[in-house]
Amino acid sequence: MHPCPGPRTAPDHARGPMSTGQRDPRLALLVDSIVRLSRGELSSRIEPSSARDEVDAVITGVNLLAEELEQVYEQFEKRVESRTAMLRQAHLDMMKMAMSDGLTGLANRVALMDAIEEALSLAENGDSPPALLLLDLDSFKNVNDRFGHDAGDRVLKEVASRLNQVVRDTDMVARLGGDEFAILLPAASLDIAMQVARRALEVLAERIELDNLNVHSRASIGVRVGTSGQNAEELLLDADTAMYAAKREGRSIIKVFEPVMLYSRQLRSQMATELRGAIASDELVLHYQPVVDLASHRILGVEVLVRWQHPVRGLIPPDTFIPLAEEIGVIHDLDRWVMTSSLRQLGQWRNDLHLDEDFQLRVNLSALELKQLDLVDFIRGLLREFDLPARCLVVEITETAIVTRGEVEMYSLLSLKQLGVGIEIDDFGTGYSSISYLRELPVSMVKVDRSLLAELDTRPGQHEFVAAILQLIRAAGLEAVFEGIETREQAQTLRDMGCSSGQGFYFSRPMPGDDMAALLTTTHHLRAEEHLEGARSTPSR
């Protein structure tokens, strides 16, 4: 605001010419106006007199200067106001960016933690506690691997949109990173949280159509209702613990947090630390299970199975620590150790025992190992070191490891085949189970998963189903190997179907290297009944 302007009209005696020696009062007005202008009172003006003399000319000039200064000042104020508004909006935009996920527009981890703290504070003042749901998409990595990261991003956006449909306006949906989402329900009971969790599973189970692609985005969900005295980090950890428990149990599972889960997580964390040093500490051991010709019971080779000889927990099966090795990033070291140790063992057997020339060692490779550019050189070097022909080695790879047919994976497979190494698809029947893609891969054998034999003699139509799978595999020009053969009837049925080889407890349990060497020393043909009783009491994996 500007102070009131000075007088705009000169007094009457100042309007005409001044007598000699009389001081012109307009000069005082000029001085006063200039002082006002210097103080920033830009609205100050002086009314020129009727004399229109030199003083009036100065007055007119001062008025024009005041007018120009006032206009400049007004423009400056508008610019300052505009820049201030722009800075304020930029600050708001930056705050929004700092609190939201750039891909989906959902709240991010920072915003979620602030909202949790606020909800917990309200609960301390008498409101109901909040509930937190943590969601992790099942098999989302396969979406990225099969269709690309652009398709993966579109799936994440659609998931975000669907999750927003199952919550109230007062609830918050957040993306914590990757394929992990959270839903915060302020002042919610466990019943309400479970209702939201079930609705989330329902909307995520619906097919997502991306151009010509159809994707399903099921999730594992952990639920935790806040308690008195909890902070945001503790609530998030509990929900995360429940979510991992759900993920370990299967797909599309909801688990509510229980204190015992924390103990289990701590044990898993401890096991992860111990597993990192298990290879260097020689705690890993290899067992071998014979692969048998179903007609003659001749031992065609052995499958290598790794165990962890824990100094406290005893012998730990691979189903317990292999997923953990993949999770913590030591599966590469584990694979290399298994490949090196088993080929060294085979070299010793070939020197010490009278093995058939076509005796084969079957070694499992993880999906990660298949992506290593030096894999083929590594295997070639081991074969040379232990003086082994390439045909004696078969690498077993799961369906899911090669379904994407990535460039590196295909290079590894083609190079291994050119080297002379056999390639077998493991656990067929548990993944995509597409014969068409198997025909396009450089594989020669397919190992059919044990789950297909479990109901061979009890489930109606299972016999015909297994026979059809066997015929498809053979029609694709591949050899079928059935695992999990546990009874004479299963072995006989498969033999009658035309299956040539298999493995399972009916023939022999997995055994340490020394026991396997003793068996190979005494016989090259298994009389299955001699091994059946002992095998029935021993886990297979």
Secondary structure as GFF3:
##gff-version 3
##sequence-region A 1 541
A	DSSP	three_ten_helix	12	14	.	.	.	ID=ss1
A	DSSP	alpha_helix	25	38	.	.	.	ID=ss2
A	DSSP	alpha_helix	54	99	.	.	.	ID=ss3
A	DSSP	alpha_helix	109	124	.	.	.	ID=ss4
A	DSSP	beta_strand	131	137	.	.	.	ID=ss5
A	DSSP	alpha_helix	140	147	.	.	.	ID=ss6
A	DSSP	alpha_helix	149	164	.	.	.	ID=ss7
A	DSSP	beta_strand	172	177	.	.	.	ID=ss8
A	DSSP	beta_strand	180	185	.	.	.	ID=ss9
A	DSSP	alpha_helix	190	205	.	.	.	ID=ss10
A	DSSP	beta_strand	208	210	.	.	.	ID=ss11
A	DSSP	beta_strand	213	215	.	.	.	ID=ss12
A	DSSP	beta_strand	219	225	.	.	.	ID=ss13
A	DSSP	alpha_helix	232	249	.	.	.	ID=ss14
A	DSSP	beta_strand	254	256	.	.	.	ID=ss15
A	DSSP	alpha_helix	259	278	.	.	.	ID=ss16
A	DSSP	beta_strand	284	293	.	.	.	ID=ss17
A	DSSP	beta_strand	299	310	.	.	.	ID=ss18
A	DSSP	beta_strand	314	316	.	.	.	ID=ss19
A	DSSP	alpha_helix	318	328	.	.	.	ID=ss20
A	DSSP	alpha_helix	331	352	.	.	.	ID=ss21
A	DSSP	beta_strand	360	364	.	.	.	ID=ss22
A	DSSP	alpha_helix	367	370	.	.	.	ID=ss23
A	DSSP	alpha_helix	375	385	.	.	.	ID=ss24
A	DSSP	three_ten_helix	390	392	.	.	.	ID=ss25
A	DSSP	beta_strand	393	398	.	.	.	ID=ss26
A	DSSP	alpha_helix	399	402	.	.	.	ID=ss27
A	DSSP	alpha_helix	407	419	.	.	.	ID=ss28
A	DSSP	beta_strand	422	428	.	.	.	ID=ss29
A	DSSP	alpha_helix	435	439	.	.	.	ID=ss30
A	DSSP	beta_strand	445	448	.	.	.	ID=ss31
A	DSSP	three_ten_helix	450	452	.	.	.	ID=ss32
A	DSSP	alpha_helix	462	475	.	.	.	ID=ss33
A	DSSP	beta_strand	479	482	.	.	.	ID=ss34
A	DSSP	alpha_helix	488	497	.	.	.	ID=ss35
A	DSSP	beta_strand	501	502	.	.	.	ID=ss36
A	DSSP	beta_strand	511	512	.	.	.	ID=ss37
A	DSSP	alpha_helix	513	522	.	.	.	ID=ss38
A	DSSP	alpha_helix	529	536	.	.	.	ID=ss39
###
